[in-house]
Amino acid sequence: MSIGRTEFSSGLRVVTERMPGVRSVALGFWVLAGSRDEPPPISGSSHFLEHLLFKGTKTRSARDIAEAFDAVGGEVNAFTAKEYTAFYARVRDRDLPMGVDYLADMLQHSVLRAADLDAERQVILEEINQHEDDPGDLVHDLFTETLWPGHPLGRPILGTKQSIQAAGRDQVRRFYRKRYVAGNVVVVAAGNLRHEELLELVAEHMEPGDVRAEGPSAWNLRTAGDAPTPSGRSLVNKRKTEQAHICVGTGGLSRTDPDRFAFGVVNNSLGGGMSSRLFQEVREKRGLAYSVYSYHAMYAEAGVFCAYAGTTPGRAKEVLAIIRAELEDVAHKGLVADEFERAKGHMKGSLVLSLEDPGGRMSRLGKSEIGHGETLTVNQLLGRIDAVTPEDAARAAERVLSQPMTVTVLGPFSSKDAIA
């Protein structure tokens, strides 16, 4: 399998990975526009645009787009994150030209009709309602807002009901015209294709400019300012729920931090699998939760570490105390030898298994290019994990887990005293 990368004078980049053993292609158009790029009054604009770009272009209706992919048995969808938006499709290798044609048309020529804006506004408000009805999802938004109050990374991707209701066509269109430009776009594909084939299709449908000569990339990484300081605050959100949903965590590491692979091992050992500390202590030994895990999300200048558990409200204090104790133990003592090796093995195995299909490969390429401006091979990634030592893990654990902890609990509690 080989990776190809080309950068055009406009700043648009094309990255491919050839997988000759399959008969499909996963195609993605990744745009450097996410919820952190929105001024507060237009919070949710990136996600709003994600919806609107499926509503039709100058020459195609929303039905035309849907029917074209259905007619070839393909899939087309999109998602919005804090730092980017991705539009993607999976088609047979022979249908790649159609996929490029339609996605390029949607990105460049969507009309953003006022009627579509009003109709989709209601759809997004229903999406927000659905999100708020799912406490296991909502608690994570509440956690990041509490961790980084007032910071763009702390805002919800969907926006708020107020910002979506107030969104006008002109402001959404301005955001579209400002952000959806060639220099902010990465076209990625993985599957049974040739790099030159995708370059020809992109040149036909996107006017990317000339191929850049060899030399330093013209593309600049997202400007990374100072990392926001973890607030160390606590929040109790009262809801009539059957479970108490608990998030405990703090600021993590940025996606360029040298210790990111070391802390990946730490996070994996804490809450990455059935043998992890939190799973064993909270679920297996005490039966206090069905769902318990941890994660580490990385951004340009900062990251988020969070441990989550859902439990009976009457056991919330006990679960919270167990989580805190495990985090403090790892912060001060690091990992023991067997869990360190097991976590490394889990990371490597999970990485390889996640890249067995074109969709996983395409997603990895897109995230790497849009976030780093380069793509590490699977062997390079495995090498970075292999190189982590127990001392590296101990250092990374202390750096992250010794910071002030933010706690967010959603459940049938009247005050912070209920879980303090």
Secondary structure as GFF3:
##gff-version 3
##sequence-region A 1 420
A	DSSP	beta_strand	3	7	.	.	.	ID=ss1
A	DSSP	beta_strand	13	18	.	.	.	ID=ss2
A	DSSP	beta_strand	24	31	.	.	.	ID=ss3
A	DSSP	three_ten_helix	35	37	.	.	.	ID=ss4
A	DSSP	three_ten_helix	40	42	.	.	.	ID=ss5
A	DSSP	alpha_helix	45	52	.	.	.	ID=ss6
A	DSSP	alpha_helix	62	71	.	.	.	ID=ss7
A	DSSP	beta_strand	75	80	.	.	.	ID=ss8
A	DSSP	beta_strand	85	92	.	.	.	ID=ss9
A	DSSP	three_ten_helix	93	95	.	.	.	ID=ss10
A	DSSP	alpha_helix	96	109	.	.	.	ID=ss11
A	DSSP	alpha_helix	114	132	.	.	.	ID=ss12
A	DSSP	alpha_helix	135	147	.	.	.	ID=ss13
A	DSSP	three_ten_helix	152	154	.	.	.	ID=ss14
A	DSSP	alpha_helix	161	166	.	.	.	ID=ss15
A	DSSP	alpha_helix	169	179	.	.	.	ID=ss16
A	DSSP	three_ten_helix	182	184	.	.	.	ID=ss17
A	DSSP	beta_strand	185	191	.	.	.	ID=ss18
A	DSSP	alpha_helix	195	206	.	.	.	ID=ss19
A	DSSP	beta_strand	234	238	.	.	.	ID=ss20
A	DSSP	beta_strand	244	252	.	.	.	ID=ss21
A	DSSP	alpha_helix	260	271	.	.	.	ID=ss22
A	DSSP	alpha_helix	277	278	.	.	.	ID=ss23
A	DSSP	pi_helix	279	284	.	.	.	ID=ss24
A	DSSP	beta_strand	292	298	.	.	.	ID=ss25
A	DSSP	beta_strand	303	311	.	.	.	ID=ss26
A	DSSP	three_ten_helix	313	315	.	.	.	ID=ss27
A	DSSP	alpha_helix	316	333	.	.	.	ID=ss28
A	DSSP	alpha_helix	337	354	.	.	.	ID=ss29
A	DSSP	alpha_helix	358	372	.	.	.	ID=ss30
A	DSSP	alpha_helix	378	386	.	.	.	ID=ss31
A	DSSP	alpha_helix	390	401	.	.	.	ID=ss32
A	DSSP	beta_strand	406	411	.	.	.	ID=ss33
A	DSSP	three_ten_helix	416	418	.	.	.	ID=ss34
###
